[in-house]
Structures are given as C-alpha cells and as structure tokens.
Amino acid sequence: MTPGPLDPDNRADRTRRRFLAATAAAAASAAGWAATTAAAGGTPRPHARHAYIGGFTRGEYGLPGLPGIGVAAVTGSGRLELRGWQKDIENPSFLTLSPDRDRLYAVSQLPGGATGAVHAYRVDGDRLRPVGRPRSSGGAAPVHLAFHPDGRFLLTVNYDSGHVAVLPVGTDGALGDPVQVLRHEGRGPHPVEQRGPHPHMIAFDPAGTRVLVPDKGDDRIHVYDFDARAGRLSPRTTTRLGSGVGPRHLVFHPGGRLAYVTNEIGHSVSVLSYDSRTGEVRALSHTSVAPPGIDPRNAPSAVHLTPGARLLVTADRGLDTVQSFRVGDGGRTLTLLESQPVTPKAPGTRWPRDVALDGSGRFVWTANQAGQSVSAFRLDPDDGRLTPAAHPLPVASPSCVLLR
C-alpha cells in the first residue's frame, strides 16, 4: 500500500515540513485553531445527527487500534461526542448505510492476506444491533462497499487480492454469501504500489445500471453492466487514465455525464466524461491537489461534491490537508481554493484517510489515521473556505467517517 505516514524514508518529508512552515502561522497553529473554533456563532447546524467511525482494531504502522465501530453524536457546531463502541468486529475500515438508512454495513479488513468479511447491523439510536452473521467479502482486504439503489445487493472490492464481489441482502437486512466473485488482472509501473490489481472503490452510476471500479493497481476505471435481478456483473469497458496514476475514489456530478476521481499515485483529481449509453469513460483533465510551489508527493483519498456541485472536497495524505476546489465550466474544470491542515501538527504524521461531507454542504470531517483523531471543519459554500469547527476528537487509527 501507500508508504507509511511515519516512514523516515518517505521522500515527501522535507516537502511536508516546508509546507507546514508556510502555513502554520496562518492556519494550523494551536492558537489559530482555538480562535476559529470559538467563532461559530450564526453557522447553520449539520444535517447529520450521528457519525459512525470505522478504522483499524489492529493499528497499522505500529499505531494503537480502536475498539470497534465508534458511535458519536453530531452537535450543532459540528463537534463529535463519542457515545460508545460496537466491539464485535475486527478492522472495520469502511462503513456504509442501506438505501433506507436504517442499517449499517461494515467491512472487516483482516490482516495477513486473510479473506475478509462484511457485517450487517440495525441502527437503534446510539446502538448497533447485529443482523444475521458476517459473510465472506470474496477476497483479501475489502476496502469499500456500494448498495444497488433497490437495496437487494451489496457490492464490495478487495484491495489486496483484486476481487470484486456481489452479496445478496435479505428483506431483514441480513447478508447472504457472494453470488458472484470476479478478479481484476492488471498491474502498473509503480514497483511497490502497482504490482497487481488494487480495486479501491465501487460505485453505481446515477441510473443504477452500471458499476464503476477505480483500480489503483492498473491505472484503470473498470465499468460493468449490472443485472439487478440476478446480481451479476458483466464487463463493459475499461479506461486507462495514464501511467502510474493510481485512481482511488470517484464521485458523479449530478448531471450524470461527468465524474471526478482522486489519483493516489498521480497526486491529482481527474475530471471524467461518462456516456451512460455506452459506459465509455474518458479523462478530460487532471488537477494537482498540491498548492502552487509545493512538490506534490502525496496521496489524495476520498472525494465529495457539495449540493449543487459548486465545490469539490478531498483530503491529502502527505501534506495532511483537507481541500476545496471550485467546480466550473459546467463541471469540467477544477480550481483549488483552500488547503487547510487537518490538525495543528506536522505534515506527514496525520494521514487523513477519509473525508465525510455533511448533507448541508457546510461541514466536513476527516479521519486522521496516523493522527489518531477525527477533525471537524466548517465549509463556506461560497468561497470554499475551510475553518476548524472543533478540536479534533481523539480516536485510535480511524479510517472512515459515516454520517447519518
């Protein structure tokens, strides 16, 4: 996977220190955080009432692990208040909700190349109630989940083994064994990160008829037709975004004809065109996630669009910032507006592995895996400015924040 955040041989260390020196006084000092978090008057409250925190019970990079799935209340200021832990799962590194938002599903990313699992829970206030029994993810290191819109099938991708799996979902929310498992076969030029296929995300197109899978290992976006009656995937198209790009996560523009993908190795966000008739994907442009003058040796993570698609939000592991971009020209261009450190500490030691965007489009949270924390920000919907909304919540090895 990506070089560890605490690796002393990581070539980005010097760049990150220079970036910190340039930004600490203005945006990332402890005093600055105290000042901005105190000035929350008049800000609309988040739509979300709960946040669920996934991560690693066996901490990566020698870090401590969290107890399980964290359940937190979201306050009116955006601050998270931890209520408890669901402790019956190992390494719940990614979480998602059912289409009706009444149930939560979590991957169990087991270490050592072991076949992973997917767990189902019913949401009951501040509690999670297990539904059925865990089912195989169909491969090693499941890292993402996506529901078909009708809620009858849940799809997952397995980073280490390259497998894509389709799991049936019963009317009670319980999972069945995979009805289909297929494997990507490609690789890329990076000698460490691309020695084999590494599908990192799975997403349905807006019509719910096709599935897109960015594969970090082979530099491609794989498109599949999906048979919603049988739960079967059929390969449709593949598009290579470049050499050594490493696509990770994507999000669709509301119009359905454009999408945006973060490139973990290429340090960029790509604008893609998508033809819903043919399933063809084409790269239109690539925009660096690093501010001008900064050597972009970093790894962008999740990506979201605000309501109306005026702003795009992502986070960067390396510079350890959360970023906003202006979406222009009908969705075809991106302009970097803000690059805000996720905590007052040094770049290269926080590692924001996930970003969550509130339904209001005005609050953002980052899961800082190496920083052992979850940070909250207010997002100005007009100018894209990001300001801390609360002091970071201490959490061991978080990798995902899910809002409800």
Disulfide bonds with the S-S distance in Angstrom:
none
